[in-house]
């Protein structure tokens, strides 16, 4: 049957013919179909998603089913039933130990039964590395967690496990070991963590994020973890998030007794009552400490020093003597303090500090910073008109200085200065590219926030005088600038 265009109905569609010509190379060969299996598997592996790899089967019949030969399997945002159907395409007997990495990222709030079923199926493959993540969900109440439990089965050949269960309760099965496990990263409402560690005889690194546990239960888990670690030499990275209405540092001390290399402690409860003054825990092995809790005032450690500490971040807590605290941290490189409301001087003397961030200092009396290695300074202070400032940092590259007044400082006439800031400006180079400080000289921008206090009658007169003052001041400043440029004379400004 001929169509009005003259093409027969049974002929190959025009678009299909164009696709065939596009896929064929100069010699007429099909460039996609003639790829080797190793090259196709390399392409599929670079997709980092099994779902996308399956859909590539539309390119050629040879591509269909090749994804089952991948050694790295990643399932991202796919529902558990679909993942289990994909598992059925593998032969559990022949694939055991052949999967080097299994990465499963489930959508928000799956059923605990589905998560447990997937973990049991993953244990049959026993991949060298397992990543099992549940997408975060919005939680309206502090400390809220799910009552359902996720049971971690035993993996015989797995050397690394990363399990992020969000607010599900996580506990190991009643029996079994992890004979090859060397690295364990686990996050959620973890219970029986000490029992889990004792089943990992080759464990070298433990990263534990404890969420949703009550005060007594968390204390019990920290005690069991201390007994399980003992003197095994496991590198511990501990992250604790708790909601306790009564401020206390007992749990912080319990965590410090574990001697972690990195410690993050957060109490999400907010209170405005200063209840306790305590010494900052001394953790000689710690390289990073982050504490976020209210109603606590910290002094320097009562004994010893933080000899290995390189990063210290303190939020919503009061520091009684910042200079003493810095002096007991000889290797400190990053210091961030946000939330101090003390009425005293800011004194920081350090030969190792490279980044300094000090925020929300109220009624500050003076600033004295001596840091020969400092490269980034962020400072936010609020004080009256008298503020002595001394900053000695010859290598400083980036600065962000916010200076507010407790009472607007009178400048002249009817103008009052409320705040001012000094910022390192980013320079837009050729073709819109942002140039770094090493490419161009550093540029700083000074900004001032001022307000007028005058009656409406004299506003026009005062404003005219103010503009005239600015013009005269700018002419004077420009004259000084031109006088320092070689080849230009002061007469240049007068002639113009």
DAQUICOR-V771595 format. One record per helix or strand of 2 or more residues. SS is the DSSP state (2 for helix, 1 for strand). FROM is the first residue (numbers start at 1). TO is the last residue. If there is no record, write none. Layout:
ss:SS from:FROM to:TO
ss:SS from:FROM to:TO
This chain:
ss:2 from:14 to:23
ss:2 from:37 to:47
ss:2 from:50 to:58
ss:2 from:61 to:63
ss:2 from:66 to:69
ss:1 from:72 to:76
ss:2 from:80 to:87
ss:2 from:92 to:95
ss:1 from:101 to:106
ss:2 from:112 to:125
ss:1 from:129 to:134
ss:1 from:149 to:152
ss:1 from:160 to:172
ss:1 from:183 to:190
ss:2 from:193 to:198
ss:1 from:205 to:211
ss:2 from:215 to:229
ss:1 from:235 to:242
ss:2 from:250 to:257
ss:1 from:262 to:267
ss:1 from:276 to:279
ss:1 from:288 to:292
ss:1 from:296 to:299
ss:1 from:311 to:315
ss:1 from:318 to:319
ss:2 from:322 to:327
ss:1 from:334 to:338
ss:1 from:346 to:349
ss:1 from:355 to:362
ss:1 from:366 to:370
ss:1 from:376 to:383
ss:1 from:388 to:392
ss:1 from:398 to:412
ss:1 from:415 to:424
ss:1 from:427 to:428
ss:2 from:430 to:432
ss:1 from:434 to:435
ss:1 from:444 to:452
ss:2 from:459 to:483
ss:2 from:491 to:495
